[in-house]
Amino acid sequence: MTALFIVRAEVNDPGDREAFDRWYEQEHLPQAAAAFQAIRAWRGWSELNPEIHIAFYEFPDLTAAQVVLASDALKGLMADFDRAWGTKVSRTRELVPTRQRITT
């Protein structure tokens, strides 16, 4: 089964949302997807809390995702994120191996 690397960012200042969205779309997501060699990557904003942005990176299995978590590529992308947003945007990360998939 696949594994998902999920990054949840909290953009507290509504004035930062447009710039963050543009930066993530044009720079961060494409760079991360390429650096991670993810199967696919996608992102979106929460409809329940407009401060929450979530990015998803899909990997063929848990081992491939764990390699990325220990990689220099991730460290570099985290440093880029910190340079661009500093303490203005907090984030958390999750690694979730899929256990079940239902296609309807």
C-alpha positions in Angstrom: 0.0 0.0 0.0 1.0 3.6 -0.5 2.1 6.1 2.1 1.2 9.8 2.5 3.5 12.5 3.8 1.1 15.3 5.0 2.2 18.8 5.8 -0.3 21.0 7.7 0.5 24.7 7.8 -1.3 27.3 9.8 -1.3 30.7 8.2 -2.7 32.9 11.0 -2.6 36.3 9.2 -5.2 36.6 6.5 -2.9 39.1 4.8 -0.3 36.4 4.2 -2.7 33.8 2.6 -2.5 35.1 -1.0 1.3 35.3 -0.9 1.6 31.9 0.8 -0.8 30.3 -1.7 1.2 31.8 -4.7 4.6 30.7 -3.3 3.3 27.2 -2.5 1.8 26.8 -6.0 4.6 28.3 -8.0 7.7 27.2 -6.0 7.3 24.9 -3.0 4.9 22.2 -4.2 6.6 21.6 -7.6 10.1 21.7 -6.0 9.1 19.3 -3.2 7.3 16.8 -5.5 10.4 16.7 -7.8 12.9 16.5 -4.9 10.9 13.7 -3.2 10.2 11.9 -6.4 6.6 11.5 -5.2 4.0 9.6 -7.2 1.9 12.8 -7.0 1.4 15.8 -4.8 -1.6 18.0 -4.2 -2.7 20.7 -1.7 -5.7 22.7 -0.5 -7.1 25.0 2.1 -9.5 23.8 4.7 -13.1 24.8 4.3 -13.6 24.5 8.1 -10.7 26.7 9.1 -9.4 29.1 6.4 -6.1 29.4 8.2 -5.2 25.7 7.5 -3.3 24.7 4.4 -2.6 21.0 3.8 -0.2 19.4 1.3 -0.1 15.7 0.5 2.8 13.8 -1.1 2.1 10.2 -2.1 4.8 7.5 -2.1 4.7 3.9 -3.4 5.2 2.5 0.1 6.3 3.5 3.7 9.9 2.7 3.1 10.1 5.2 0.2 8.5 7.9 2.3 10.8 7.2 5.3 13.8 7.7 3.0 12.5 11.2 2.1 12.0 12.1 5.8 15.7 11.4 6.4 16.8 13.1 3.2 18.9 16.3 2.6 16.2 17.2 0.1 13.6 17.6 2.9 16.1 19.5 5.1 16.7 21.9 2.3 13.0 22.4 1.6 12.4 23.0 5.3 15.2 25.6 5.4 13.6 27.3 2.3 10.2 27.3 4.0 11.7 28.8 7.2 13.5 31.5 5.1 10.3 32.4 3.3 7.9 32.3 6.3 10.0 32.2 9.5 7.7 32.1 12.5 4.7 33.5 10.6 3.5 30.1 9.5 3.6 27.1 11.8 3.5 23.6 10.5 3.3 19.9 11.4 4.1 16.8 9.5 2.6 13.3 9.4 3.6 10.1 7.8 0.6 7.9 7.1 0.8 4.4 5.5 -2.5 3.5 3.9 -4.3 0.5 5.4 -7.4 0.4 3.2 -8.6 1.9 0.0 -12.1 1.7 -1.4 -12.9 2.7 -4.9 -16.5 3.5 -5.7 
